[in-house]
Amino acid sequence: MTDLSSLPRLLRQWRRKTARSTGFPPELLDELQDHLLALVEEEIRSGHSTSRAWSEALARLGPPTALDNPTPPPAKTPAPGFPWARWGIAALSAALLAAVLLPDYPAFSPLLSFHVAAITTGYLAVFLAGAVAGLSLIQRLFRSSTLETFRRRVRKLSALSGAAALLTGLGFLTGALWAQAHWGRFFDWDPRETGGLLVCLWTLFTFLGLKTRRLGGHSAMSTTCAASALVAWSWFGANFVLAPNGLHAYGLSSSMVWAALIGFTLLQAALALSACLPAAALSPSKGAAPSS
């Protein structure tokens, strides 16, 4: 059995040396360390000793300075404090438009219109984040990517997760207020209501995990794929399968919906689990074609 007792000491020495020679911030060192550990584990699985695996992994990673970009990036217009606030603006605009276009339907008050627009936009943000995560997880199995490409995708997941958490949270709250006014209760454990609450909490967990760095990039991609499956069941499963005659039902049920939901869930589960598979090596070249 391979002796791994020396690995923590090697990691600490490498991190101190890299920090002194490059001046990289802690978050960039964390990303480099994650990739280095993945390479070490792959070499150990190939049958190498810890010292040999460490040497091979360092050679594959390349000099850390090669990952730095000595040329300052072009100046960009500072982003607002919450870059995903544009999603909220879009949802509010859609809600106001719906309130104007539905004057003959008293049930469609501005409160309910905002609820529908916010929930819909939030769910679409989860699907978009799931597409980014799924494509990234597929690519990592077959093609190397630069560290900057990886970090850019993680930032997209963070922004989309924050937008989804904000919008589904606002949508859930406005829907509860409308239900209290028209149905006499805030919450009734309806499958779609419960699903919306779970989506809000799940995306909030992903967003806060990325912001506090308690959740790694690949782990966040896995949780985002799971969130896509949760949205599919909360949005379509609740209406067609779980409660076809409930308060939020669309009025029809189909066996094809069952098949589509199960197939989509299995696909997202496979993508989420693919984060556990060995990845292609990290490319130090800034010229590698990034994919997003």
C-alpha angles and dihedrals in degrees: 000000000000115000108231097176093105095051098084090051092049090049093051092049092047092048094050092047093046093048091052095045099043107023090223115170118249094257092057091047088052091055092047091049092051091053092045092052091049090054092047091051091050092051092048090052087054089062102261124139119250094260093046092045090050093052093047092047092051090050092051093046092051128206111328091227089066088066093055121090108225092190111080112239117248115274114268131200107261111258119233118264090261107034090186092059087097087073089059091049090051092049092048091049091050091048093051091047091051090050090054096045095048104053094136095058110073091188089065096074120165087260093057092040090056090047092055094044094046095047093046094048092045092051091048089052089055091051090049091049089048091054091051091047095045095050090046092051092049093048094050090062095057110020136040120236135191122261090242091056090052093049092048091055092049089052089053090052090050093051094045093046090051091049092048093048092049096046098043089046092052091043092051092049096048090045090052092049091049091048091052091052096045106024101027098242137078099213133011104177089249109168093245094047091047091047092051091052091049092049090051093050093043095051090044089054091052093046095048091043091057094043093051092039091235088121120058123224097254092043089053089052090053093049090047091055088051089050090055090056090047091053091049091055094041094049106032104012093054091052102040106024118014098042110004090165098040130116094272098039122132090219103252141073130203136184088221089064088057091052093046093049094047092046092049091047092051090049092052091046090052091049092048092050092047088075086075093059123093113273132217114265120278110257115225092196116105088200094067110116106258120215125205 
